[in-house]
Amino acid sequence: MRILCLSDLHMDVNGRSYEEDILPYVISYIKKKDPDIVLIAGDISDYPHTTINALTIIKHHTQLPVLFIPGNHDIWAKHQSTSWDAYNMLKNHESSLINKPYHINDEYVIIGDMGWYDYSFGPEAVHESVFWERKKSKWKDGMYAKWNMTDIELCHQQIQQLKEQLDQNQHKRIILTTHFVPFKEFIMYTTGDANWNMNNGYMGSAKMGELIQSYSNIEWVIFGHTHKRYGVIEQFKGTNLICNPLGYMFEWKAPLIEEELETCGTIITV
């Protein structure tokens, strides 16, 4: 069973930068790689309707199971009342992994959810209230991610949702996908750039990493959000990791999207 893992396609932003719809290129790439399953770890677009449309088109043209968990961009409430409206819209789509583990066979299951951040990767001396207030003016989630709870509460809820599913599948080998970063080792810290180091508070949660380490049957972890490509990291704290996002066009190394997709798409075989 070959699973093609992708994340952070940002189809709307990249389409504008590329001056061409990139969805046909993504579909062509998937067909070329000929996987059995497509797994996308969030941030297809800035709108849930656009994300759902892309997922539906990908499945139609590839005739493959397409599995997805949202990233922070997918749940932005630009046209919805709250991010819960967007999240539930995505949850109800046939591709969604939210509270719907995908059983590949008797041995393997794919489990996933969005995750969130709790500021644990930001500077330790900064109080959570500072991250909360700063986000409103310095991070777009502050404008468009509209929840009825704090980031820390949401992150805790996400971790609990995943834990319940992990507990129910302890007899299986697990492929876990989340959008946000679960380990500090994949956070980009800089010397002398306090502003960027503050942004790291919005990258993920150390508690998600702790959850992952508490289950010996998690064989793979796929995540994105950080636009730095780490590729495949084998045997990291007892599991295997994939962090290989497409990211924004201005971050690409090659001028053509076909080349970038070849670099960021990753296949695992189970």
N, C-alpha and C positions, 0 to 999 in steps of 0.2 A: 504494500500500500504506500503510494507516494503522495506526500502532502506538500503542497507549495505554499510557503509562508510569505506574506507581504504585510507591510504596514506603512502608514503615513503617506498615502498616495496623494492627498491634497489635490484632488482632480480639478476643482474649480480654480484655485489659486494658480496651480501649474498650467492649467489650460489657458489662462490669461497671459501668463508669462511666456508660454510656448507659442502663443497665438494660434492654437489649434486644440481641438478636443483631444485629450490624451486617452480617453476610454477605449477607442479602437486599438490603440497601441497596447494597452493592458490586456485586452481580449486576445489579440494576436500573440502576445508573449505567452499567455496562459496556454493557448492551443499548441504553441511550439514546444513548451515544456511537457505537455501531455501528462499532467498529474491525475491522481484519482480524486483528490480533494483540494479545494482552495481555502486557505485560512487567512483572514485579514484581521490584523490586530489594531484596528481603529484608525480614525482620522482619514476617512475617504473624502469628506468635504466639510464645509462650514454650515451645512443645512441638513436636517434629517431627511427631508423629502428628496434632496439631491443624492444623498447616500443610498437611500432605499431604491431609487431609480437605477443607480449604477449597479447595485447588487442584483437587481432583477434582470438587467440587461446582460450582465456577465453570465449569470446562470443560463439565460435563454440561449446565448451564443455558444457557450461551452458545453452545455448539457452536463454539468458537473455539480456535485454538492458544493455550495459556497457557504462557508461559515464565517461569522463576523461577530466582533464585540466592538462597541463604540469607543471612540476616544473623546477627548474634551471638545474638539471642534464639532463632532457629529451631534452633540447635544446642546450646542449653543442655541439659546432661545431668542432668535432674531425675529421670528414670526409666531412663536408659540408663547403662551402665557408664562410657562416655567420650563426649566430643563427636564422636569419629570415628564412633561408632555412629550418632549422629543425622545427621552429615554424609553418611555413606554411604547411609543410609536415604533422605535427600532426593535424593542423587545418582542413585539408582536409579529415582526417580519419573519418569514420562514427561514431565513439565514441565521437568525440570532441564536447565540449560545447562552444568553442570559437565562439562568435557571433551567436550561435545557441541555444537559450533557449529551454529546453526540457519541453514541457507541459505535465505534468502527467495527468491532467484532467482539468475541468473548474475552479477548485479552486487553484491548486498548479502548480508552475513552478520551474524548477531548472535552475539557471543562474550561469555561472562560467567563469573564465579566470585565467591565471597564476598569475597575480599580479607581483610585483617586490619590490625592496627596495630603499629607498631614504636617508638612514643613520640617520633617525630621532630617531632610538632606540639606536644609539651609543652615546658616550659622547658628551654632548652639546657644549663643548668648542672647539671641533675639527672641522676644516673647511672641507667642502665637498671635496676639492682638495686633502686633506690628505687621506681620505677614498679611493678616486679614485686611487691614486698612490699606496697606500698600498695593494690594492686588487690584483695588478699585481703580487706580490710576495708572498702574504700571504693567498690568497683565490683562489680556483681553478676556480671560475668564471672569474678571471682575465686572465686566460689562454684560457678558452674554451667558455665563453659567449661573443660572438663577435657580437655586435650590431653597428649600425651606429649612435648612440646617447649616451648620458650619462645615468647613472643609474637613475638620477632624472627625466630626460625627458621620459625614458621608463616607469618608475613608474607612472608618470602623464598620459601618454597615456593609460596605462592599466586601471587606475581608470576612465578615461573618457569613455573608451569602456564599462566598466561595468555600469557606470552611465546612458548611453544611453539606455541600456537594462533594467535597473531598472525603468527608466522613462516610458518605453513602457509597463511595466507590473505592474503598480501601483494598478491595480484592482485585482491583484492576491496575494496569500500568497507565499512568496519566500523562496526557499532554495538556499543559495548563497555559492559557493565554490571557494576558492582561495588557492594557495599553500602557500603563505607567511603569516607571522603573522600580524594581523591587530590591536592588542592591546598590549600596553606596559606591561600589567600585566602578559603576557605569555612569557616575555623575561627573561632569566636567567642571572641576574647580580651577579657578585662576588666581594668580598672585597679583594683588594690587587692583582687582576689579570687584569692589564690594557690591556694585549693582548686580553684576551677573551672579555672584555667589548668593545674593538674596533670591534671585530667580530660581535657584536650585531648590528652594523650598517648595516650588510648585512642580517638581519633577516626579515625585513618587513617595513611597513610604517604606521605611525600614521594617515596619511591622509586616508588610506583605512578604518581604524576604524571610522574616522569621517564620511566617506561616508555611512558606515553601519548604524551608529546612526541617520543619516538624513532620513531614511526610516522606518516607523513604521510597514510596512508589511513584513519585513525580519524576518522570523520565526526561521530559522536555519542558522548558519554559520559554514562551515566545512573548516579546514585548517590544514597544517602540517608544514614542513620545520624544525622547531625546533624538535629535536628527543625526547623531553620530553613529556611523556604522561599525559595529563590532563583529559582525558576521556570526559564525558558530563558535561557541566556547564550550568545549567538552569538559565534563567532570569538574564543574564549578560548584563547590559546596554541596556535592552529592547529586547534582543534576546536570543537564546539558541546556545551554541557553542559546537563543537566537535573538539578536537585536540588529536588524539590518534594514532600517527604514529608507524609503525613497527620499523623503524630505522635499524641500523647496528647490526649484530650478536653480536659484542662485547658489545653492550648496552643491550642485552636481559637479562631478569631475569631467564628464564628457558632454559634448554639445548635443547629442542625440538621445532621446528618451529610450530608444531601443537598447542602447549601450548601458544606460543607467539601470534599466529593469533587469538586465542580465547580471548586474553587479549586486542589486539589492534583493532579488528574488532568491529564496532558499528552499531547497527540497530536503525533507527528511523522509526516511523510509522506515516503516515499522511492519 
